[in-house]
Amino acid sequence: MSEILTLSPQDLFNQVRISCQIPATVERFLHREIVTRTAKEADIKIEPNELQEAADTWRLMNQLHSVDDTWSWLHRHHISLDEFEELISANILSSKLAQHLFAHQVEPYFLEFQQDYARVAMYEIVLDDVDIARELFYALSEEEISFFEAAYQYITDTELRRKGGYKGVIYRKDLKPKISAAVLAANPPQILKPIITAEGVHLIRVEEVIESKLDETLRQSILTDLFSNWLKQQVGKFEVEINCDSSKKHNQVSTSPCKTPV
């Protein structure tokens, strides 16, 4: 028979504190508070059908395919049905507020930073030795060795080695400046001369450069970035004070408050 261990709210708070999770938890709380206040000021409301649709989508994402699955999840997370509705409502409000505040800014933002959203399909090997990188570059240029063979020989990361050094399709804005400039000036398919950064010496094969296009995926990504940056600015306006030591321990009581940066 399993041993029963009873935890108090203070036990849970102490665990959050000693796990250094208070700043992150406070930030999430502020995000929800800011969204709720701003949505109310903007008279943003949630319709019953929106709540139901979002709840259904959330259950599918969390693989809760039956009523019993849902109740088990709620029990495991100590969340009531009303609190579950609050969770879903908070997600809807965030989405609707983001649309309300920034939907009209997405296209101008994209046009201003369009080059940053060009993408590149590329392979990469990062070496520690410049001379080896140069030798390998000339061997690749003369087709004495394939990039896949070089990747298998010099890449230590198992998964990346199996993929022959393929990094996937990457936005220009996510590349280091020196690499970004060289990659987008390439004439694919092309192997670039070694590029030196703080991480090492990069040998890159540019497979394809994809011009930026404001599709729905990118539109949502920009909207999310704009909203996230706005939230960070709003959080910076708060100073949170928490009573960190309000419980009795070893017959001693400490009531000193602590401030947390957000």
Helices and strands as residue ranges (DSSP letters): H 9-18, H 22-41, H 48-61, H 67-76, H 81-102, G 103-105, H 106-112, G 114-117, E 119-127, H 130-141, H 147-154, H 158-162, E 166-171, G 172-174, H 177-184, E 190-191, E 195-197, E 200-210, H 216-235, E 240-243, E 248-249, E 252-253, E 257-260
